[in-house]
């Protein structure tokens, strides 16, 4: 007999339970019209993921119950598998429910609760204890939820209970190389336990996280037989024969393709992260400072690709130290992308601040204070435009700068969202070159000149920092791999440089705590991933 299953790879809104239920109902009707007899949705479909402390509010759980009743009442003729939180006498569970002909016929509680990296599910949920296998059109289907597939126990239990096919509901966030990791892991589970596995993933941006979709189907030999695209919604149809094997090439085929180069996937993640942060939070568009440097150039390209040129404004704020080439390159990029610009020199504001502060600064030589005042003048201008227009201010700082504190509080750190916050400087250059390969919107000189904050005469970043080709590997080892000074030095880096860099990272935790959120693209981003004390004698 077999069956036809559709994976509904949706972009949902956290907390919008009624809206998410509406998306489920629409997708179920579309799946039935496409000939599917079962449709699978992502983890915590009704609440979106991660709902965080919304789960502590009884009102959210009541809305979920109401939404489940609505889905049961409005969908017939197709079986649904979807995720939601369920409160019982034993606590709150991360559930996968099965709805058939308007009746909730079975529930499976997630067994493995991740409590690392960006996950803290043990704060909210109790673990399930039992496998669930149900009959559907002659097939024995097992259920699991996200982390359950990363640990072998739940898959083994489903196979032991007689499952031929395992359906795994996911909200698995993106980082570079994640798609290959998932597919390799699931292929191993399928081969080890003789199961066809359907991996249904969430897509969309949620605060710092980006869920990249890429849902897929693996046969019992560990071969990927169907694959949905990354970074967009898609309905993936899969035909299973009466033994649970995928038949032929499933509808939708391998449309997502294999893992693209890291730069392509990362760039798409950044674009989706900005799109959804702006859209889901109700901003009318974005504004950013455009300096003629590579960071703001890349940020502008991302913003235009995310929102459209008509929804983005760029602001040039030259000072007495700004090189003519910086203004020229900024204006040229804006012209190529079709973005409206404003040019607002900061000299009047900077001079006014110096005059106001002159008595208090008497007898003290100019230093970084005057540099920071320039950055803060720019921050005031950009925030004023953001407030007046209802557009979000995108900051342009990268991960290398955030790591060592090469940024000004209430200056270039001021803003609502930081698209490239998790991108080291060397990656920024690679991403800019990737974007120019699609359309040469960034002037070549931006990519070849020495980077500079242009806050004093003839300034370059390397006046106070090691070259980025040295700095970024040290930061990766210290921040993402938690290696100490001795271990880093053992890899060939000079001890004095390593100690300087690690000291800067430790000293600037207080700045990072006050930085806006930004898209996570690595396995260890600042924020939810890395929770270090500000005050520490370590």
N, C-alpha and C positions, 0 to 999 in steps of 0.2 A: 504493500500500500504506500509506504513512505509518506513524506510530508514536504510542504514548502514553508520555509521559515524566512521571515524578514527581520533583519537587524535594523532597528530605527536609531541611527546615530544622530542624536539631537543636541542642540545648543539650548540649554535651559537656564532659567534665572533663579538663583538661590532665594528662597523665601516666598516666591510667587507660586504658592501651592495651587491655587485655582487656575492660574495661567498655564502652569505645567500640566495640570490635568487636562486642560483643553487641548494642549499639544499632543498628549497621549491619545485622546479620543480621535482627533483628526488623523494622526498617523495610523491608528488602528483601522479606521475606515479606508484609508489609502492602501494599506497593506492587504486588506480583504479584497479591494477592487483589483489588486495586482495578482490575485490568486493565492495569496498566502493563507495558511490555516493557523499559523502561530506567529506572533510578533514579539520581539525581545527589545527591551529598553535598558538604559544604563542604570548603574547603581544610584540609589536614592533619587529616583526619577522625580518623584513628586515634590521633594524639597529642594532639588538641586544639590550640588556638592562643591565644597564642604559647607554645611549649614552652621557649623561651629556652635556658639552658645545659643543660637536660636533653638537648638534642641532642648535647652533647659526651660523653655517657655511652654507651659501647658497649652496655650492657645495654638501653637504650631501643631502639636499632636492632634488637637481637635480638628484643625483644618485638614490634616492628612486623612483623618477618618471620614470627614465629609467628602473629600475629593475621591477617596476610594469608592464610596457609595455612588457618587456621580458616575465614575468610570463604569462600574458594574451596571448601572441603570442605562447607560447610553451606548454600550458596545455589545453587539451580539454577532454570532456567526464566525468568530475568530477567538482563539485563545491568546491571552496576554501574559507575559512575564515581565514584571516591573519591580523597581525598588522603592522602598519607603521606610521610615522609622515606625516601629510598633511598640507601644507601651503595654506591658503585661504586669502581672503580680510579681514576676521575677526581675523586672527592670525593663530598660529600653533596649531594643534589638534593631540591628541593621538588617532589614528583611528583604527577601525576594519573594513576591507573591505571584500565584498563578490564578488568573481569572478566566473562567470558562462559562460561556452563556450566561453572563451576569452574576456568577457566583464565585466568590473567593474559595477555591477548592483546596489550596495547599499553600503553606508558607515554609520558607527555609531561612534560618537565622545564620548570618555570617559568623564563621567560627574563628578565623584568624583576624584579630583587630590590630592594625598597624599602629605603632606608637613611636615612630622615628621620623626623621626628616620633617616634612611638612604635615605629617599625620599625627593626630592625637585622639584616636577613636576610643581608647580606653577611658578617656575623660567622660565619655557619653554613653557608651554601649556596653552591654554584657555579651559575652561570646556565646554563640550557639554550640550545641554538642553533637548534633546528629545529622547524618546525610539525609537527603530527600531524593527519591527516585519516583517518577510518576509515568503512567502510560499516556501516550499521545499517538493516536492513529497507528497503533501496533508497535510503536517504538518506546523504549525505556529511556526517559530523559532525566539526567541528574542536574541539579542546580548548585552553583557556587557563586560567591561574590568577591571580586577583586583580589584581595590579599590571599584568599583561599587557594588561588592557583599558584602563588609564589611559594607556598609551603606545600609539601607533598601530601600531608595527611588527609585533607578534605577530598582531594582528587582520588586518592587510593580508596577512601571510604565509599565514595560514589561508585567507583568501579566494583568494589566488593559487594555493594548492594544491587548490582546487576545493571548499572547504567551502560547504554550503548553510546549515548551522546551526552556530553557535558555542556551546559549553557552557563557561561561565566559573565556576570554583569560587572561592569567596571566604571570607575571614575579615576583613571590613571593619568596623572599629569605628565606633561612633556618635559624632557630635558634632552640635550643633544645625544643622539644615538639610541634613544629609548625604544623606538619602533623595533629595531633589530633585537634588542634585549628581550622584549615581550615575545616576539615571534619565536626566538630560539628557546625560551623557557617553555612556552606552551607546546611547541613541537616536541620537546623532551617529555612533557607530561603525557601527551597523546600517545607517543611511541611506547612509553613505559607501561601504560595502563590499557592500551588497545582501545582508545576512545576517539571519536570525532569530537572536536571541541570548537564551540562557537564563542568567540571573544567579542563582546559588545561593549564599545567604549563611548564615553561622553566626549563631546567636542565643545569648545568655546573658552572664553576668558572669564576668570573669576578672581578679582583682585590681582594678586601677584601670579596666580597660577594660570597656565594655559593647558587645556585638555585638547589633545590633538586628534582625537578620533582614531582613524586607522584600524577600525574593527576588521576582524578577519576570521577565516574558517580554516582549521587544520584537520587533515584526515588522520587515520590511525597509523599511517606510516610517517607522520610528522611533516607532511608536505602542506604548504599553504595553498589552498585551493580557491580561495576568494578573498579579496581584500578591498576594503573601502578606502576612499581618499582620506588624506590628513587635512586638518584645519578647515573643514567645511562639513555641513550636514549631508548625509546621504542615506538612502534606503538600500540595503544590500540584501538581495533575494538569494536564498540557498535552497536547492532541492536535495533532499536526502532520500535514498532508496529504502526499501523495507528492512535493510540491515543497518541503517543509520549512516551509510557512506554517502559523501557528496557525489552527485551524479554529474559527469561532464564538467564543464566550466560553469560555475554558478553565475547567475545573472549579475552583472556588474563586474564580473571577471576580476582581473588584477588591475583594476582601474587606478588604484593608488600608486602602483609601481613599487619597486623596492625602495629601501631608504635612499633618498637623494643625498647629495653632498651635505655636510653639516651646515654650511652657510645658507643653502636654500631652505632647509627645514627651520633653522633658527630664525631666518628673516621672516618666514611665514608666521612663525610663532609670535614674533614681535608685532607684526601687523595685526594679527588676530587679537592679541592682548590689548593693544591700543583701541582697536575697533570696539571691542566689547566693554572695556572700561568706560569709554566715552558714551557709548550708546546706552548701556545698562544703567548708568548713573545720571542720564538725562542732560548731559551737556550739549550745547548747540554746535560745538566745534572745538578747535584748539588754537592756542597761540603759543609761540616760542621765540626765544631770542636766537637770531641767526648771526653768528660771529665771523663766518668765513673759515672756521676750523672744521675738522672732520667730524667731531661729535655732534655738533648742531646740524651739520650737513646730512649725516645719516638719520638723525632724528626727524628732520624735515621730510626726507624721502619716505620714512616709515609713516609719518602722519598723513602725508598725501595719499599713499597707497591704502591706508586704513580708512580715511574719512572722505577723500576727494579734495581736490585743490580748492574748491569754493568754500570748504569748511575749515580752512587753515589760514592763519595769518602769521607772517614772520616779521620780527622787529629787529632792525639794525640799531645798535646803541653805541656808536663810536666814541672813543675818548681821544685825548691827545697822544695816546700810545698806539692807537689802532693803525695798522699799516694800510696804505691805499689798496694793496692787493686783497686784503681781507674784505673790505667793502665791495670791491669789484667782483670777487668770487661769490660773495653772498647774494648780491643782486643778480648775477648771472644764473645762479642755481634757481633762485625764485622765478626768474623769467622762463627758464626751461621747464619748470614744473607748473607754471601758470598760477603762482601763489601771490596774493596781494602782500605788499610790504609797507612798513612804516620806517622812517629813519628819524630817530630821536636822539640827538647827541646828549651825552651825560655831563658835559663840561659845566653847564650852569648849576646843576645840582651838586656836583662834586666840589666846585669852587665855593658854593654856599656853605656846604658842610665844613670845609676846611676853615672858612672864615669864622663860622660859629664855634668851632673847636679850638681855634688858635690860642685863646687864653689858657685853656685846660692843657694844651699840648706844649706850652712854652718850655723851652729848654730841652725838648726831646727831639731826637733826629727822626726823620721819616723812616718808616719800616713797613712791615706787612699790614699795619693798620690802615694806611692810606690805600693799599691795594684792595683791602676788603671793603672799604667805603665805596670804591667804584663798583664792585660787584653788588653791593647792597643798593646803590642807586638804580642799577639795572633791575634788581628784584622788585623794587617799588614800582617802577614803570610797568613791568610785565604784569604784576599783580593788579595794578590799576586797570589795565586793558582787559585782563581776565574778568575782573569784577564787573566792569561796565558792559561787556559784551556777553557775559554768561558762557564764555569759552574756558575750557580747562587750560591751565598753564602746564605745558610739558617741560620738564627739566631735561638737561642734555648731558648730565654727568655719567661717566662710565664706571665700571667696577674697580678699575685700577685706582681712580681718583677717590672713590668712596672708601676703598681699603686703607689708603694712607692719609686720608684727610685733606687731599689736594682739592678742596672745595670750601666755599664760604657759607657758613650758616646765615640764613636770612638774605642771602645773595643769590648765587647760582644754584643753591640748593632749594630755594623757594619755589614752590609749585605744587601741583596736584598729583602728577604721575610722572614716573621716570622710565621711559621706554627702554633705555640701554643700560640701566643700573646694574644688570648682571653680566654685562659684556666687557671683558678686559679690553684695554686699548688696542692690543694687537688684533683681537677679533673685530673690533670696530673697523679697522682698516680692511680686513678681509670682507666684512659685510658690505662696506662701501664699494669695494671693487666688484663684489657679486651684483649689487644693485646697478652699478654702471654697466655691467654685462647685459642687463635686461633693457636698459635705456640710459644713455650717458647723461644723467641729470646733474651729477656732481662734477664740477670743473676739475680737471686733472691736477691743477696746481694745489688744490686742497689736499690731495692724496700724497703729494711729494714734498711739500714744504715741512720744515720742522714745527712740531706742535708748540703752541705758546698761548698762555692766558692773556698776553698783551696788557699787563697791568703795570709794567715799568719798561723803561727803554731796553730794547734788544733782548727781551726776556724769552727764554725757551723752557719747556718743562724739565729738560735735563740739567738746568741750573741747580735744581734741588732734588731731583729724582734720578735713580739709575735709568739707563736706557730701558724702554719698555720691553725689549727682547730679553732683558735680564730680569726686570721687575716682575713681569707677569708670571713666569714660571715659579719664582719664589713665592708669589702670592698664592698660586694654585696649590703648591705643596703645603703652605702654612694654613690656608683658609679651608680648602676643599679636602685636603688629605690629613690635616691635623698633625703634620710633621713638625718636630722641634728644630731648633737651630742646628744642633749637631748633625741631625739626619739630613737637613737641607745642605749644609756645608759639604757633607760627604758626597753629594752629587756634583761637586765641582764649583760651587759658588763661594765667593770670598766671604770670610766670616764677618768682616766689618760691614759689608753691604747687607748681609742677611740680618745681622743684629739691628742695623738701622731700620730696615724694612719692617721687621717684626715688631719693633718698638713703636713705629708709626701706626701700625695696625692696632695694637693694643691701646694706644693713647687716644685713638679717634672713635672708639665705640660710642662715646656720647654724641658725636655728630651723626653717626649712622642711625641712632635711635630717633633722630629728629628729621630724617630724610623721608621724602614721599615714597610710597610703594612703587614697585616697578616689576616688569615682566621677569619671571624666573625661567632661565634657559639652561642652567647648570645643575649639577647634583648638590650644590651647596651654595645657595644664594644668601645674601644678607637678609635678615628678617626671620621668618618662621623656621628656616633651616638651621640658623646659627644663633643661639641664644646665649650670649656671653654677658657677664656682669660688667657694668660700667666701672664700678669701683672694685678694684681687685689688686691683691698683692702677689698674684701668681707669678 
